[in-house]
C-alpha cells in the first residue's frame, strides 16, 4: 500500500525506482546467501513498497496518444456490459485505432459513449467504426464538488460522446463475439426478461434487476435518495451482502460434502467456486462483485482445506491480491468502505454480541430479541470504521437514532427479498422449460410483494421523519486521528498497556488543537450555469441563497452533486432556493456590483461596471442588441460553435470592458 500511495503522488520516479529495485534484489540475494539476517530483513522491508510502486506503474491506465480536438474517426471495442438509459445505451469502449491524416494509427484510452437504442445486442468484444467528436469530461463548476474528469481519468476513461443510431458501422457480428462475456450477458438478459414477465413495471422491477442481476438500468432519483438517506445504498448494487447470502445458501445446500472426506471437500470447493464466479459473471464483473467474490473465494478455500481460520489474515490476503491486479483501487471509496466494513465485523461484531445475553422463557420473544441485538451489532460494527469516510466523501450521514432503529428491519426485509430473488432466478429457467406458469407467476408475485414491503417501510419512514443529516464536513486529519484512536483503544483492550491510553490522550489533545481556531465566516457568492441558464449562489455564515432557473427545481441530483459539497465545506446549515422565470430579465446588486440576467434581448443602460449574464434564450437570433452593452463584462452561458462565435463577434460592443467569457467552459466565478 505504501508503494501504491507513493506512485499516486510521485509517478515520475519510475526509472529511479526500477534501479533501486534491482539493487535491493541483489542485496536480498547477498543477505540470504551469507545468512546476514539484519541485511536480509532491512532489504526485504524496503523491497515490498518498491515492488508496490513498480506494480502500480505497470498497471496504470493507458495514456491518451491523440488529440481529442483534432481527431474524429475511431474504431472502438466494447469492454463492459451495456447500461440501459431511458433514451440511449451507455457503453464503455476502448479506442483500438484512429484516423490521422488519412492513416490509421493504433489508439489508446477508454471512452464512454451513448448510442441511440437499436436492435443490436451490445456485448464485450463488439467493434464499431464511429465518426464523432469526443468531448472531455467537464471540470468542476463549484469548489469542493467531485472532479469527474480526474475520477474517470484514473480509470483510463478520457471523454464521452453521443452517437446517433445511424452514425456508426458495426465491424463484427454478435456471432463473432461469443466469448464467455457474451454468454454471461445473455444469461443476464434472459433472467432479466423472466423478472419483467413475473413482476409489475415500476420501482420493484427496476430495483430487483439491479439488486439481483447487476443490470445497469436507470433507477429514479427519488428511490436512490431514499436508499441513500437510510444508509442502504449498498443494497442496490451487487456486493458483499448479495454474494454473502448466496455463499450462505450454497454452503447450506452443499455443506454435507465437507463431511465426505478429502474428495468431498474438493467437490464442495469446486462447485461453490463455479457457482460464485458464474453469478459474478452474470452480474457484470463490476468492482464490488469482484471484491466480494474474491473475498468469499479465499474464505471458501480456508473453510474447505484449512483447520484454523483467521478472519483478518483472510481479509488481508484477499485485499493484497486485488491490489496486485488493480493497484489504483486503493483510492476508490467503494474499495475502502467494503474492506473496512468487513474488518469492523470481524473485530467487533461477535464481541459486542456476547456483551448482552437474553434469557426469556418465551421462545419467540427470545428469538426476536437475540436476533435484533445481533443485527444491531452487525450495523454498528460495519459502521465503526466506515462512518468517517462516508462523511468525508459524501458530506452526509444517516441519523444514528433512526439508523439503529430501522436497520435491523431493513436487513431482515432485504434478506427476505434477496432470498426469494435468488430462488426465483434459480428456478425460473426450470419453470419456464416445463411450462409451469402457475408456479412461475406465484413465485414472481411473492418476489414483487417482498420488494413492495421493503419499499413501503423505507418510503413511509423517509416521508415521516428526517433520516439524513446533510452538509456534514470532516477533515482528512480528523479521519486519520479517529482511526488512530480506535487502534489505540483496541490495542489497550488486548494488551492492557498504559502506553496506548497515553497515545489516545495525546491524539484527543491533537484533535482539539486542530479545531481550536474555527473557520472564519465570509460572505461570498459564486456564478455558474445550469443547462444554459445562469445560477447565482450567495453564502453568508450558515445561510445560503441561490438564484436559479425553474428547471433546476426538478433536478435535485444536480444540487446534491454540485452545491451540497460547497455548502458542507463552508458550514452552511440553512438553504433557500429562489427560482426565476426563464422568459424574464432580472437585475440585482451584490457588494456594490450590478448584475443583469438576460433571458431575452435587451438594450444596455448607461453606466459602467455591469456584469451581464446572457442565457441561451437571448441568443437564438442575431444579437444586434449586444452592441449597446459597452463597458460591461459579458458572460455567455454556453459556448457555441466556431462559426456562431464568428457571427456573434461582429455584434460585440466595441468598448467591451473585458473579454467575452463562457460560463460552461470555466469554474464558477467567485465574488
ZICOR-V933473 format. One record per residue. N is the residue number from 1. PSI is psi in whole degrees, -180 to 180 (none if undefined). OMEGA is omega as a letter, one per 20 degrees, with the letter a starting at -180 (999 if undefined). BURIAL is b if it has 9 or more other ideal C-beta (glycine too) atoms within 8 Angstrom, else e. Layout:
n=N psi=PSI omega=OMEGA burial=BURIAL
n=N psi=PSI omega=OMEGA burial=BURIAL
This chain:
n=1 psi=-36 omega=r burial=e
n=2 psi=-44 omega=r burial=e
n=3 psi=-38 omega=r burial=b
n=4 psi=-43 omega=r burial=b
n=5 psi=-39 omega=r burial=b
n=6 psi=-42 omega=r burial=b
n=7 psi=-39 omega=a burial=b
n=8 psi=-31 omega=a burial=b
n=9 psi=-26 omega=a burial=e
n=10 psi=70 omega=a burial=e
n=11 psi=-9 omega=a burial=b
n=12 psi=1 omega=a burial=e
n=13 psi=16 omega=a burial=b
n=14 psi=-49 omega=a burial=b
n=15 psi=-45 omega=a burial=e
n=16 psi=-43 omega=a burial=e
n=17 psi=-36 omega=a burial=b
n=18 psi=-42 omega=r burial=b
n=19 psi=-40 omega=r burial=e
n=20 psi=-37 omega=r burial=b
n=21 psi=-45 omega=r burial=b
n=22 psi=-44 omega=a burial=e
n=23 psi=-42 omega=a burial=e
n=24 psi=-37 omega=r burial=b
n=25 psi=-41 omega=r burial=b
n=26 psi=-40 omega=r burial=e
n=27 psi=-42 omega=r burial=b
n=28 psi=-42 omega=r burial=b
n=29 psi=-45 omega=r burial=e
n=30 psi=-44 omega=a burial=b
n=31 psi=-40 omega=r burial=b
n=32 psi=-35 omega=a burial=e
n=33 psi=-44 omega=a burial=e
n=34 psi=5 omega=r burial=e
n=35 psi=45 omega=r burial=e
n=36 psi=97 omega=a burial=e
n=37 psi=-42 omega=a burial=e
n=38 psi=-44 omega=r burial=e
n=39 psi=-40 omega=a burial=b
n=40 psi=-46 omega=a burial=b
n=41 psi=-42 omega=a burial=e
n=42 psi=-44 omega=a burial=e
n=43 psi=-42 omega=a burial=b
n=44 psi=-36 omega=r burial=b
n=45 psi=-37 omega=r burial=e
n=46 psi=-27 omega=a burial=b
n=47 psi=-34 omega=a burial=b
n=48 psi=-53 omega=r burial=b
n=49 psi=-33 omega=r burial=b
n=50 psi=-37 omega=r burial=b
n=51 psi=-40 omega=r burial=b
n=52 psi=-39 omega=r burial=b
n=53 psi=-49 omega=a burial=b
n=54 psi=-40 omega=r burial=b
n=55 psi=-40 omega=r burial=b
n=56 psi=-37 omega=r burial=b
n=57 psi=-40 omega=a burial=b
n=58 psi=-29 omega=a burial=e
n=59 psi=12 omega=r burial=b
n=60 psi=151 omega=r burial=e
n=61 psi=154 omega=r burial=b
n=62 psi=144 omega=r burial=e
n=63 psi=135 omega=a burial=e
n=64 psi=131 omega=a burial=e
n=65 psi=22 omega=r burial=e
n=66 psi=163 omega=a burial=b
n=67 psi=123 omega=a burial=e
n=68 psi=-32 omega=a burial=b
n=69 psi=-24 omega=a burial=e
n=70 psi=10 omega=a burial=e
n=71 psi=135 omega=a burial=b
n=72 psi=7 omega=r burial=e
n=73 psi=125 omega=a burial=e
n=74 psi=158 omega=r burial=b
n=75 psi=119 omega=a burial=b
n=76 psi=152 omega=r burial=b
n=77 psi=127 omega=a burial=b
n=78 psi=133 omega=a burial=b
n=79 psi=-1 omega=a burial=e
n=80 psi=168 omega=r burial=e
n=81 psi=146 omega=r burial=b
n=82 psi=155 omega=r burial=b
n=83 psi=118 omega=a burial=b
n=84 psi=118 omega=r burial=b
n=85 psi=167 omega=a burial=b
n=86 psi=-39 omega=a burial=e
n=87 psi=1 omega=a burial=e
n=88 psi=179 omega=r burial=b
n=89 psi=124 omega=a burial=b
n=90 psi=131 omega=a burial=b
n=91 psi=138 omega=r burial=b
n=92 psi=121 omega=a burial=b
n=93 psi=156 omega=r burial=b
n=94 psi=133 omega=r burial=b
n=95 psi=111 omega=a burial=b
n=96 psi=-15 omega=r burial=b
n=97 psi=153 omega=r burial=b
n=98 psi=155 omega=a burial=b
n=99 psi=121 omega=a burial=b
n=100 psi=109 omega=a burial=e
n=101 psi=51 omega=r burial=e
n=102 psi=18 omega=r burial=e
n=103 psi=133 omega=r burial=e
n=104 psi=132 omega=r burial=e
n=105 psi=155 omega=r burial=b
n=106 psi=131 omega=a burial=e
n=107 psi=-180 omega=r burial=b
n=108 psi=165 omega=r burial=b
n=109 psi=157 omega=r burial=b
n=110 psi=159 omega=r burial=b
n=111 psi=157 omega=r burial=b
n=112 psi=114 omega=a burial=b
n=113 psi=152 omega=r burial=b
n=114 psi=118 omega=a burial=b
n=115 psi=138 omega=r burial=b
n=116 psi=145 omega=a burial=b
n=117 psi=127 omega=r burial=e
n=118 psi=-179 omega=r burial=e
n=119 psi=-3 omega=a burial=e
n=120 psi=142 omega=r burial=e
n=121 psi=108 omega=a burial=e
n=122 psi=121 omega=r burial=b
n=123 psi=165 omega=r burial=b
n=124 psi=129 omega=a burial=b
n=125 psi=-13 omega=r burial=b
n=126 psi=133 omega=r burial=b
n=127 psi=142 omega=a burial=b
n=128 psi=145 omega=r burial=b
n=129 psi=126 omega=a burial=b
n=130 psi=138 omega=r burial=b
n=131 psi=106 omega=a burial=e
n=132 psi=169 omega=r burial=b
n=133 psi=123 omega=r burial=e
n=134 psi=131 omega=a burial=b
n=135 psi=131 omega=r burial=e
n=136 psi=154 omega=r burial=e
n=137 psi=141 omega=a burial=b
n=138 psi=149 omega=r burial=e
n=139 psi=161 omega=r burial=e
n=140 psi=139 omega=r burial=b
n=141 psi=-47 omega=a burial=b
n=142 psi=155 omega=r burial=b
n=143 psi=147 omega=r burial=b
n=144 psi=-7 omega=r burial=e
n=145 psi=162 omega=a burial=b
n=146 psi=134 omega=r burial=e
n=147 psi=94 omega=a burial=e
n=148 psi=-28 omega=r burial=b
n=149 psi=-47 omega=r burial=b
n=150 psi=-40 omega=a burial=e
n=151 psi=-49 omega=a burial=b
n=152 psi=-35 omega=r burial=b
n=153 psi=-33 omega=r burial=b
n=154 psi=-25 omega=r burial=b
n=155 psi=3 omega=a burial=b
n=156 psi=16 omega=r burial=b
n=157 psi=121 omega=a burial=b
n=158 psi=-7 omega=a burial=b
n=159 psi=-176 omega=a burial=b
n=160 psi=167 omega=r burial=b
n=161 psi=151 omega=r burial=b
n=162 psi=132 omega=a burial=e
n=163 psi=123 omega=r burial=b
n=164 psi=158 omega=a burial=e
n=165 psi=-21 omega=a burial=e
n=166 psi=14 omega=a burial=e
n=167 psi=23 omega=r burial=e
n=168 psi=162 omega=r burial=b
n=169 psi=125 omega=r burial=e
n=170 psi=131 omega=a burial=b
n=171 psi=-14 omega=r burial=e
n=172 psi=152 omega=a burial=e
n=173 psi=158 omega=r burial=e
n=174 psi=-35 omega=a burial=b
n=175 psi=-25 omega=r burial=e
n=176 psi=-11 omega=a burial=e
n=177 psi=26 omega=a burial=b
n=178 psi=65 omega=r burial=e
n=179 psi=-172 omega=a burial=e
n=180 psi=-32 omega=r burial=e
n=181 psi=-33 omega=r burial=b
n=182 psi=-45 omega=a burial=b
n=183 psi=-37 omega=r burial=b
n=184 psi=-45 omega=r burial=b
n=185 psi=-36 omega=r burial=b
n=186 psi=-42 omega=r burial=e
n=187 psi=-37 omega=r burial=b
n=188 psi=-46 omega=r burial=b
n=189 psi=-39 omega=a burial=e
n=190 psi=-47 omega=r burial=b
n=191 psi=-33 omega=r burial=b
n=192 psi=-36 omega=r burial=b
n=193 psi=-38 omega=r burial=e
n=194 psi=-42 omega=r burial=b
n=195 psi=-41 omega=a burial=b
n=196 psi=-34 omega=r burial=b
n=197 psi=-28 omega=a burial=e
n=198 psi=-19 omega=a burial=b
n=199 psi=157 omega=r burial=b
n=200 psi=149 omega=r burial=e
n=201 psi=145 omega=r burial=e
n=202 psi=-157 omega=a burial=e
n=203 psi=-45 omega=a burial=b
n=204 psi=-44 omega=a burial=b
n=205 psi=-44 omega=a burial=b
n=206 psi=-45 omega=a burial=b
n=207 psi=-40 omega=a burial=b
n=208 psi=-43 omega=r burial=b
n=209 psi=-44 omega=a burial=b
n=210 psi=-43 omega=a burial=b
n=211 psi=-38 omega=a burial=b
n=212 psi=-36 omega=a burial=b
n=213 psi=-6 omega=a burial=b
n=214 psi=23 omega=r burial=b
n=215 psi=128 omega=a burial=b
n=216 psi=76 omega=r burial=b
n=217 psi=170 omega=a burial=b
n=218 psi=110 omega=r burial=e
n=219 psi=134 omega=a burial=b
n=220 psi=158 omega=a burial=e
n=221 psi=-38 omega=a burial=e
n=222 psi=-45 omega=r burial=e
n=223 psi=-43 omega=r burial=b
n=224 psi=-42 omega=a burial=b
n=225 psi=-38 omega=r burial=b
n=226 psi=-47 omega=r burial=b
n=227 psi=-42 omega=a burial=b
n=228 psi=-43 omega=a burial=b
n=229 psi=-25 omega=r burial=b
n=230 psi=7 omega=r burial=b
n=231 psi=28 omega=a burial=b
n=232 psi=22 omega=a burial=b
n=233 psi=-26 omega=a burial=b
n=234 psi=-20 omega=r burial=e
n=235 psi=-30 omega=a burial=b
n=236 psi=-35 omega=a burial=b
n=237 psi=143 omega=r burial=b
n=238 psi=117 omega=a burial=b
n=239 psi=-151 omega=a burial=b
n=240 psi=-38 omega=r burial=b
n=241 psi=-45 omega=a burial=b
n=242 psi=-49 omega=r burial=b
n=243 psi=-36 omega=r burial=b
n=244 psi=-42 omega=r burial=b
n=245 psi=-41 omega=r burial=b
n=246 psi=-42 omega=r burial=b
n=247 psi=-44 omega=a burial=b
n=248 psi=-42 omega=r burial=e
n=249 psi=-44 omega=r burial=b
n=250 psi=-36 omega=r burial=b
n=251 psi=-37 omega=r burial=b
n=252 psi=-39 omega=a burial=e
n=253 psi=-45 omega=a burial=e
n=254 psi=8 omega=a burial=b
n=255 psi=-27 omega=a burial=e
n=256 psi=-23 omega=a burial=e
n=257 psi=-25 omega=r burial=b
n=258 psi=-20 omega=a burial=b
n=259 psi=10 omega=a burial=e
n=260 psi=25 omega=r burial=b
n=261 psi=-166 omega=a burial=e
n=262 psi=-44 omega=a burial=e
n=263 psi=-31 omega=r burial=e
n=264 psi=-41 omega=r burial=b
n=265 psi=-41 omega=r burial=b
n=266 psi=-43 omega=r burial=b
n=267 psi=-41 omega=r burial=b
n=268 psi=-46 omega=a burial=b
n=269 psi=-45 omega=a burial=b
n=270 psi=-46 omega=a burial=e
n=271 psi=-46 omega=a burial=b
n=272 psi=-42 omega=a burial=b
n=273 psi=-44 omega=a burial=b
n=274 psi=-46 omega=a burial=e
n=275 psi=-40 omega=r burial=b
n=276 psi=-47 omega=a burial=b
n=277 psi=-25 omega=r burial=b
n=278 psi=-41 omega=r burial=b
n=279 psi=-39 omega=r burial=b
n=280 psi=-39 omega=r burial=b
n=281 psi=-42 omega=r burial=b
n=282 psi=-36 omega=a burial=b
n=283 psi=6 omega=r burial=b
n=284 psi=3 omega=r burial=b
n=285 psi=37 omega=r burial=b
n=286 psi=166 omega=a burial=b
n=287 psi=-46 omega=r burial=b
n=288 psi=-37 omega=r burial=b
n=289 psi=-45 omega=r burial=b
n=290 psi=-43 omega=r burial=b
n=291 psi=-48 omega=a burial=b
n=292 psi=-44 omega=a burial=b
n=293 psi=-42 omega=r burial=b
n=294 psi=-41 omega=r burial=b
n=295 psi=-46 omega=r burial=b
n=296 psi=-24 omega=r burial=b
n=297 psi=-42 omega=r burial=b
n=298 psi=-43 omega=r burial=b
n=299 psi=-38 omega=r burial=b
n=300 psi=-43 omega=r burial=b
n=301 psi=-43 omega=r burial=b
n=302 psi=-39 omega=a burial=b
n=303 psi=-36 omega=a burial=b
n=304 psi=-34 omega=a burial=b
n=305 psi=-13 omega=a burial=e
n=306 psi=142 omega=r burial=e
n=307 psi=-35 omega=a burial=e
n=308 psi=130 omega=a burial=e
n=309 psi=137 omega=r burial=e
n=310 psi=114 omega=a burial=e
n=311 psi=-43 omega=a burial=e
n=312 psi=-41 omega=r burial=b
n=313 psi=-41 omega=r burial=e
n=314 psi=-44 omega=r burial=b
n=315 psi=-44 omega=a burial=b
n=316 psi=-39 omega=a burial=e
n=317 psi=-43 omega=r burial=b
n=318 psi=-39 omega=r burial=b
n=319 psi=-43 omega=a burial=b
n=320 psi=-46 omega=a burial=e
n=321 psi=-41 omega=r burial=b
n=322 psi=-38 omega=r burial=b
n=323 psi=-25 omega=r burial=b
n=324 psi=-42 omega=a burial=e
n=325 psi=-26 omega=a burial=e
n=326 psi=77 omega=a burial=e
n=327 psi=-38 omega=a burial=b
n=328 psi=-7 omega=r burial=b
n=329 psi=-19 omega=r burial=b
n=330 psi=-29 omega=a burial=b
n=331 psi=5 omega=r burial=e
n=332 psi=131 omega=r burial=b
n=333 psi=-39 omega=a burial=e
n=334 psi=-42 omega=r burial=b
n=335 psi=-48 omega=a burial=b
n=336 psi=-46 omega=a burial=b
n=337 psi=-40 omega=a burial=b
n=338 psi=-46 omega=a burial=b
n=339 psi=-36 omega=r burial=b
n=340 psi=-35 omega=r burial=b
n=341 psi=-45 omega=r burial=b
n=342 psi=-39 omega=r burial=b
n=343 psi=-42 omega=r burial=b
n=344 psi=-40 omega=r burial=b
n=345 psi=-43 omega=a burial=b
n=346 psi=-43 omega=a burial=b
n=347 psi=-41 omega=a burial=b
n=348 psi=-29 omega=a burial=b
n=349 psi=-53 omega=a burial=b
n=350 psi=-35 omega=r burial=e
n=351 psi=-41 omega=r burial=e
n=352 psi=-35 omega=r burial=b
n=353 psi=-39 omega=a burial=b
n=354 psi=-10 omega=a burial=e
n=355 psi=-33 omega=a burial=e
n=356 psi=127 omega=r burial=e
n=357 psi=133 omega=r burial=e
n=358 psi=130 omega=r burial=e
n=359 psi=82 omega=r burial=e
n=360 psi=140 omega=r burial=e
n=361 psi=-30 omega=r burial=e
n=362 psi=108 omega=a burial=e
n=363 psi=-42 omega=r burial=e
n=364 psi=-40 omega=r burial=e
n=365 psi=-39 omega=r burial=e
n=366 psi=-42 omega=a burial=b
n=367 psi=-45 omega=a burial=e
n=368 psi=-48 omega=a burial=e
n=369 psi=-44 omega=a burial=b
n=370 psi=-41 omega=r burial=b
n=371 psi=-34 omega=r burial=e
n=372 psi=-43 omega=r burial=b
n=373 psi=-40 omega=r burial=b
n=374 psi=-41 omega=r burial=b
n=375 psi=-35 omega=r burial=b
n=376 psi=-41 omega=r burial=b
n=377 psi=-36 omega=r burial=b
n=378 psi=-46 omega=a burial=b
n=379 psi=-43 omega=a burial=b
n=380 psi=-45 omega=a burial=b
n=381 psi=-36 omega=r burial=b
n=382 psi=-25 omega=a burial=b
n=383 psi=-15 omega=a burial=b
n=384 psi=-35 omega=r burial=b
n=385 psi=-12 omega=a burial=b
n=386 psi=-24 omega=a burial=b
n=387 psi=-37 omega=r burial=b
n=388 psi=-38 omega=a burial=b
n=389 psi=-33 omega=r burial=b
n=390 psi=-45 omega=r burial=b
n=391 psi=-41 omega=a burial=b
n=392 psi=-40 omega=a burial=b
n=393 psi=-36 omega=a burial=e
n=394 psi=-5 omega=r burial=e
n=395 psi=25 omega=r burial=b
n=396 psi=164 omega=a burial=b
n=397 psi=144 omega=r burial=b
n=398 psi=143 omega=r burial=b
n=399 psi=121 omega=a burial=b
n=400 psi=-39 omega=a burial=e
n=401 psi=-53 omega=a burial=e
n=402 psi=-32 omega=r burial=b
n=403 psi=-48 omega=a burial=b
n=404 psi=-32 omega=a burial=b
n=405 psi=-40 omega=a burial=e
n=406 psi=-24 omega=a burial=b
n=407 psi=-44 omega=r burial=b
n=408 psi=-38 omega=r burial=b
n=409 psi=-43 omega=a burial=e
n=410 psi=-39 omega=r burial=b
n=411 psi=-43 omega=a burial=b
n=412 psi=-49 omega=a burial=b
n=413 psi=-42 omega=r burial=b
n=414 psi=-35 omega=r burial=b
n=415 psi=-41 omega=r burial=b
n=416 psi=-45 omega=r burial=b
n=417 psi=-43 omega=r burial=b
n=418 psi=-41 omega=r burial=b
n=419 psi=-47 omega=r burial=b
n=420 psi=-37 omega=r burial=b
n=421 psi=-45 omega=r burial=b
n=422 psi=-37 omega=r burial=b
n=423 psi=-40 omega=a burial=b
n=424 psi=-50 omega=a burial=b
n=425 psi=-20 omega=r burial=b
n=426 psi=-38 omega=a burial=e
n=427 psi=-22 omega=a burial=b
n=428 psi=-41 omega=r burial=b
n=429 psi=-37 omega=r burial=b
n=430 psi=-44 omega=a burial=e
n=431 psi=-38 omega=r burial=b
n=432 psi=-39 omega=a burial=b
n=433 psi=-42 omega=a burial=e
n=434 psi=6 omega=r burial=e
n=435 psi=42 omega=r burial=e
n=436 psi=71 omega=a burial=e
n=437 psi=-35 omega=a burial=e
n=438 psi=-49 omega=r burial=e
n=439 psi=-37 omega=r burial=b
n=440 psi=-49 omega=a burial=b
n=441 psi=-31 omega=r burial=b
n=442 psi=-44 omega=r burial=e
n=443 psi=-38 omega=r burial=b
n=444 psi=-40 omega=r burial=b
n=445 psi=-41 omega=r burial=b
n=446 psi=-41 omega=r burial=b
n=447 psi=-44 omega=r burial=b
n=448 psi=-42 omega=a burial=b
n=449 psi=-39 omega=a burial=e
n=450 psi=-41 omega=r burial=b
n=451 psi=-34 omega=r burial=b
n=452 psi=-42 omega=r burial=b
n=453 psi=-43 omega=r burial=b
n=454 psi=-47 omega=a burial=b
n=455 psi=-31 omega=r burial=b
n=456 psi=-47 omega=r burial=e
n=457 psi=-45 omega=a burial=b
n=458 psi=-51 omega=a burial=b
n=459 psi=-39 omega=r burial=b
n=460 psi=-43 omega=a burial=e
n=461 psi=-43 omega=a burial=b
n=462 psi=-39 omega=a burial=b
n=463 psi=-28 omega=a burial=e
n=464 psi=-30 omega=a burial=e
n=465 psi=178 omega=r burial=e
n=466 psi=87 omega=a burial=e
n=467 psi=-2 omega=a burial=b
n=468 psi=141 omega=r burial=b
n=469 psi=105 omega=a burial=e
n=470 psi=172 omega=r burial=e
n=471 psi=42 omega=r burial=b
n=472 psi=151 omega=a burial=b
n=473 psi=137 omega=r burial=b
n=474 psi=135 omega=a burial=e
n=475 psi=158 omega=r burial=e
n=476 psi=-32 omega=r burial=e
n=477 psi=-41 omega=r burial=e
n=478 psi=-42 omega=r burial=b
n=479 psi=-46 omega=a burial=b
n=480 psi=-46 omega=a burial=e
n=481 psi=-40 omega=r burial=b
n=482 psi=-46 omega=r burial=b
n=483 psi=-37 omega=r burial=b
n=484 psi=-39 omega=r burial=b
n=485 psi=-46 omega=r burial=b
n=486 psi=-41 omega=r burial=b
n=487 psi=-43 omega=r burial=e
n=488 psi=-46 omega=a burial=b
n=489 psi=-37 omega=r burial=b
n=490 psi=-43 omega=r burial=b
n=491 psi=-36 omega=r burial=b
n=492 psi=-40 omega=r burial=b
n=493 psi=-32 omega=a burial=e
n=494 psi=-46 omega=a burial=e
n=495 psi=-18 omega=r burial=e
n=496 psi=42 omega=r burial=e
n=497 psi=137 omega=a burial=e
n=498 psi=-26 omega=a burial=e
n=499 psi=-33 omega=a burial=e
n=500 psi=-35 omega=r burial=b
n=501 psi=-40 omega=r burial=b
n=502 psi=-43 omega=r burial=e
n=503 psi=-39 omega=r burial=b
n=504 psi=-41 omega=r burial=b
n=505 psi=-43 omega=r burial=e
n=506 psi=-39 omega=r burial=e
n=507 psi=-39 omega=r burial=b
n=508 psi=-41 omega=r burial=b
n=509 psi=-43 omega=r burial=e
n=510 psi=-39 omega=r burial=b
n=511 psi=-42 omega=r burial=b
n=512 psi=-42 omega=r burial=e
n=513 psi=-34 omega=a burial=e
n=514 psi=-31 omega=a burial=b
n=515 psi=14 omega=a burial=e
n=516 psi=-27 omega=r burial=e
n=517 psi=100 omega=a burial=e
n=518 psi=156 omega=r burial=e
n=519 psi=138 omega=r burial=e
n=520 psi=139 omega=r burial=e
n=521 psi=128 omega=r burial=e
n=522 psi=144 omega=r burial=e
n=523 psi=120 omega=a burial=b
n=524 psi=165 omega=r burial=e
n=525 psi=161 omega=a burial=b
n=526 psi=140 omega=r burial=b
n=527 psi=125 omega=r burial=b
n=528 psi=-158 omega=a burial=b
n=529 psi=155 omega=r burial=b
n=530 psi=109 omega=r burial=b
n=531 psi=44 omega=r burial=e
n=532 psi=8 omega=r burial=b
n=533 psi=139 omega=a burial=b
n=534 psi=150 omega=r burial=b
n=535 psi=129 omega=a burial=b
n=536 psi=120 omega=a burial=b
n=537 psi=123 omega=r burial=b
n=538 psi=142 omega=a burial=b
n=539 psi=131 omega=r burial=b
n=540 psi=105 omega=a burial=e
n=541 psi=-124 omega=a burial=e
n=542 psi=8 omega=a burial=e
n=543 psi=147 omega=r burial=b
n=544 psi=139 omega=r burial=b
n=545 psi=142 omega=r burial=b
n=546 psi=137 omega=a burial=b
n=547 psi=112 omega=a burial=b
n=548 psi=161 omega=r burial=b
n=549 psi=157 omega=a burial=b
n=550 psi=-33 omega=a burial=e
n=551 psi=-29 omega=a burial=b
n=552 psi=-26 omega=r burial=b
n=553 psi=-19 omega=r burial=e
n=554 psi=7 omega=a burial=e
n=555 psi=68 omega=a burial=b
n=556 psi=-24 omega=r burial=e
n=557 psi=-37 omega=r burial=e
n=558 psi=-42 omega=r burial=b
n=559 psi=-43 omega=a burial=b
n=560 psi=-38 omega=a burial=b
n=561 psi=-32 omega=a burial=b
n=562 psi=-40 omega=a burial=b
n=563 psi=-34 omega=a burial=b
n=564 psi=-44 omega=r burial=b
n=565 psi=-37 omega=r burial=b
n=566 psi=-48 omega=a burial=b
n=567 psi=-41 omega=a burial=b
n=568 psi=-44 omega=a burial=b
n=569 psi=-23 omega=r burial=b
n=570 psi=8 omega=r burial=e
n=571 psi=23 omega=r burial=b
n=572 psi=135 omega=r burial=b
n=573 psi=-20 omega=a burial=e
n=574 psi=128 omega=a burial=e
n=575 psi=151 omega=r burial=b
n=576 psi=124 omega=r burial=e
n=577 psi=129 omega=r burial=b
n=578 psi=114 omega=a burial=e
n=579 psi=129 omega=a burial=e
n=580 psi=155 omega=r burial=b
n=581 psi=128 omega=a burial=e
n=582 psi=13 omega=r burial=b
n=583 psi=-1 omega=a burial=e
n=584 psi=147 omega=r burial=e
n=585 psi=151 omega=a burial=b
n=586 psi=158 omega=r burial=b
n=587 psi=145 omega=r burial=e
n=588 psi=166 omega=r burial=e
n=589 psi=133 omega=r burial=e
n=590 psi=122 omega=a burial=e
n=591 psi=46 omega=r burial=e
n=592 psi=16 omega=r burial=e
n=593 psi=138 omega=a burial=b
n=594 psi=129 omega=r burial=b
n=595 psi=135 omega=r burial=b
n=596 psi=128 omega=r burial=b
n=597 psi=120 omega=a burial=b
n=598 psi=110 omega=r burial=b
n=599 psi=-9 omega=r burial=b
n=600 psi=166 omega=a burial=b
n=601 psi=142 omega=a burial=e
n=602 psi=151 omega=r burial=b
n=603 psi=136 omega=a burial=e
n=604 psi=138 omega=r burial=b
n=605 psi=169 omega=r burial=e
n=606 psi=144 omega=r burial=e
n=607 psi=173 omega=a burial=e
n=608 psi=160 omega=r burial=e
n=609 psi=24 omega=r burial=b
n=610 psi=136 omega=r burial=b
n=611 psi=115 omega=a burial=b
n=612 psi=122 omega=r burial=b
n=613 psi=120 omega=a burial=b
n=614 psi=113 omega=r burial=b
n=615 psi=167 omega=a burial=b
n=616 psi=-27 omega=r burial=b
n=617 psi=-34 omega=a burial=b
n=618 psi=-13 omega=a burial=b
n=619 psi=23 omega=a burial=b
n=620 psi=-30 omega=r burial=e
n=621 psi=177 omega=r burial=e
n=622 psi=121 omega=a burial=e
n=623 psi=69 omega=r burial=b
n=624 psi=-33 omega=a burial=e
n=625 psi=-14 omega=a burial=b
n=626 psi=-27 omega=a burial=b
n=627 psi=-22 omega=a burial=b
n=628 psi=-7 omega=a burial=e
n=629 psi=61 omega=r burial=b
n=630 psi=152 omega=r burial=b
n=631 psi=29 omega=r burial=b
n=632 psi=156 omega=r burial=b
n=633 psi=115 omega=a burial=b
n=634 psi=118 omega=a burial=b
n=635 psi=112 omega=r burial=b
n=636 psi=135 omega=a burial=b
n=637 psi=-43 omega=a burial=b
n=638 psi=134 omega=r burial=b
n=639 psi=123 omega=a burial=e
n=640 psi=-172 omega=r burial=e
n=641 psi=165 omega=a burial=e
n=642 psi=-40 omega=r burial=e
n=643 psi=-45 omega=r burial=e
n=644 psi=-38 omega=r burial=e
n=645 psi=-40 omega=r burial=b
n=646 psi=-39 omega=r burial=e
n=647 psi=-45 omega=a burial=b
n=648 psi=-36 omega=a burial=b
n=649 psi=-25 omega=r burial=e
n=650 psi=-14 omega=a burial=e
n=651 psi=-1 omega=a burial=b
n=652 psi=149 omega=r burial=b
n=653 psi=142 omega=r burial=b
n=654 psi=-32 omega=a burial=e
n=655 psi=44 omega=a burial=e
n=656 psi=126 omega=a burial=b
n=657 psi=-40 omega=r burial=b
n=658 psi=166 omega=r burial=e
n=659 psi=158 omega=r burial=e
n=660 psi=135 omega=a burial=e
n=661 psi=153 omega=a burial=b
n=662 psi=122 omega=a burial=b
n=663 psi=-30 omega=a burial=b
n=664 psi=-4 omega=a burial=b
n=665 psi=8 omega=a burial=e
n=666 psi=169 omega=r burial=e
n=667 psi=164 omega=a burial=b
n=668 psi=141 omega=r burial=b
n=669 psi=129 omega=a burial=b
n=670 psi=136 omega=r burial=e
n=671 psi=none omega=999 burial=b
